[in-house]
Amino acid sequence: MPNPLVRKLENFVRLSPEEKQALERIAQPTRRLGAREDVIRDGERPRHVNVVLEGWACRYKQLEDGRRQVISIFLPGDLCDPHVFVLRNMDHSLGTLTPVVLAEIPETAIRDVAQEYPRLAEALWWEMLMTAAIQREWTVSLGQRLATERLGHLFCELFLRLRAVGMTSETSCEFPITQADLGDAMGLSTVHINRTLKELRAEGLIRLRGRQLTIPDFPALRAASLFDPAYLHYERDPSVSDAD
């Protein structure tokens, strides 16, 4: 299977064989972690850029009393901040939601590849700006969207992000995270998440069984969730498959 980082960045710019090889050379599997483990903790010094190659991870903040806010979800192909090494210390934690395989890219490797291949440098900036755009949409969800809209919007986003790296099958994708994780991300209790999922199921907008999410009618869920994929800034509309 092609490197998911290469697949993701090609949603912004078509990469040459040399550019792909350069990315694949620096983004090799270097670390494996189980579910519910920290990649790096708040306050620690970042020494390299983490790239998720397999599995799901998250960025989170935890209060002193143990309450946790999931700030973002990382999927295969995602960089956990391509320029994080400019910080003296982390101001948040990165943790795994499932078992993951990571590539740990040293600062020098990122700088060298960006200098040698200007289009890759631009693609890395695109990735960082898209991450910021996703963060803005999550803020809107927490502040303004109803519970059904929050969850539906998240399902639409994650489905398209997975499709962008070739990890969906028609109307379905893997969905391995728990209702507690969804609650931590969407600012809702587990009871509220459960009730909201029942509403989305009853309306025929989703099917969630085991570790698989199915969206039978993407336009319908998109409309019900007030979802506009423009903030993902893909080169082409990821809601339209190649078969379509």
N, C-alpha and C positions, 0 to 999 in steps of 0.2 A: 504494500500500500504506500502511495506517495507520502512524503513527510507532510504532516498536517500544517506546519508553518508555511511551507511552500504553497500548499493549496489555498490557505487563507490569504496570503499576500497577493496571490494571483487574482483575487477578486477585486484588487485595486489596479494592478498593472501586470501585463503579460511578461513573464520573466524569461530571459535568455537561458540556454543550457548552462552557460558559465555562472550566471547568477543563481540558478537553482543549485548547482553543485557547491557553490560557496556557502549557501544557507545550510544545505544538508551536511556539509563538512563541520560546521560549528554547532549544529543542533542535533547532536547524537545523544542517545540515551545515556545518562550518567548517574541517575539516582532513582530508586524505587521506594515508594512509601505505601503503607497500608492506609485504610480508611481512618479518618479522625486523628490524623497526625499533623503536627505543625511542620511546615516547610521552613519558615523563619518567623520569629516572634517579634512582637512590638518591642522596640528598644535595641534590638540586635543590629549589628552593622551589616549592610548588604555588600556582598563581595562579588556577586555575579547576577546575571539575568536568568530567571527561571522560565522555561518554556514547557507548557504541558503538551506531552506527546500522546499520552493515553490517560483516560480517566477524567474525573471532574474535581476541581478544587475551588477555593473561594478566598476572597479578601474579607477580613472581619475585624471588628473592634469589640472588646469585651470590657464591661464595666466591673468595678471592684466587687460587686455583689454577685457576679457570675452571668448577668444578662449579656446576651450576644447579639450584635447586629451584623448580619452578612451584608457587605457593601457591594460585592460583585461576585459573579460566578465565572470561573475559568473553565473553558472547554478545550479539547485537543486543538492545537494550533495557536493558542493564546499565549502571548508573552505577559508575564507578570511585571509590567513596567519595563520597557526597553532601555530606559535611562536611569534606572533606580540607583545605580552605583554613584550618582552624583550626591546622594544623601549621606549624611554622616551616620544617621541611625534610622531604623524603620519607625514609622508613626502608626503602623497597623500590623496585623499578623496575616500570614498566608497559611491556610490549612487545607487538608484534603477532605473531600466529601466521600470519595470512593478510593480504592487503590489507584495510584497514579504512577506513571513513568515520566520523569522530568529530564530535560536537557538543561545543564547548568553552563551558561555561556559566560566566559570571563569578559571583563570590561575591555581588555585589549582586543579580543576577537570581534566584539561588536564595533569598536572604533575602527579597526582595520577594514572590516568588510564594508562599513559605511563609507569609508574614504576611498576604497578601491572601486566600489560600485555605487555611483550616485543615485541610481534608480532604486537600489535597495535602501539607501538612506531615506529617500522620499517615502518608500513603502513603510518603513518603520515609523516615520512621523505620522503617516496615515493611520497605522495601527493604534498609536497612542491617542490621536485625536478621536478616532472612533470609540475607543474606550471611554474617553471623557464624555462623548455624546451619549453613550449608553448610561453613564452615571447620571447625566442630566435627566434622562427619561425615567430612571428609577426614582429620582427626587420628585418628579412630577407625579409618579404613581403613589408614592408615600404621602404626598401632600394633597392630591386632588382626586385621584381615581377611586371609584368604589371597589369593594373587595373583589367582585367578579371581574371588573375591568383590570385590576392589578394582576390577578392570576392569569387571565386570558392574555393580557399584554405580554407577560413573562413567557407564557407558553409559545406565543407567536415568535417572540424574539429568539428564544433558545432553539426553536425548530429551524429558523432561518440561519442562525449561526452554525448549527450542525449541518444543514444542507450545504452551506458554503464550503465545508471541508469534506463533503461526500459521505456524511454519516447519517443520512436519512434513507428511508425506503418508502417511496410513494408518499403516503400520508402519515407514516409512523417514524418514531425515533426512540432510541433508548432514553429512559428517564429514571436514573438510579437514585435520586435523592428523596429524602423523607419529608413528611408533612411538617415535622419540626424544623427542618432546614428551610422549607418554604415560608414558614411563619417567621423565622429569623430574618429572612430576606425581605419579606413584604410587610413587616411590622404588624402581624396579626397573630392571635393565639392559635394554638394547634386546633382547638375546638372550632374557631372561626374558619380556619383553613379547611377543615373537614366539611363544614357546612357549605362553604363556597364551592368546593369540588363537587358536592352533590348537586348544587344548582347548575353548574356547567354541564354535568353529565345529564341531568334531567332535560336540559334544553337541547341535547344532542350535539353540543359544541366540542366535547372531548370524550375520549375513552382513556382511562388510566388504569391499567391492569398490570400488577407486578411491577416490572421495571420497564414498561413500555407505554409511551404516550402516543395516542392516535388522534389526529385532528381530521375528522371526516370531511369537513367543509371549511377550508382555510379562509376563504372570503367572508364567510359568516362569522367565524371567530374574530377575524380582523375587524369587522364592522362593530361587533358587540363590545370589543375591547378598546375601541378608538385607537387602533394600531396603525401607524404609518411607518413603513420600513425605511423611509428616507434617511433617518438618523444613523442607520448602519453604513451608509455611504458606500455601498457596493457598486461596482462598475455596471452590473446588470441587476435587474430586479430578482432577488433570490427567492421570491414567492412563486416564480415561474420556473418549473423544472425544464431540463433539456427536452424531455419527452413532450412537454406542452408546446 
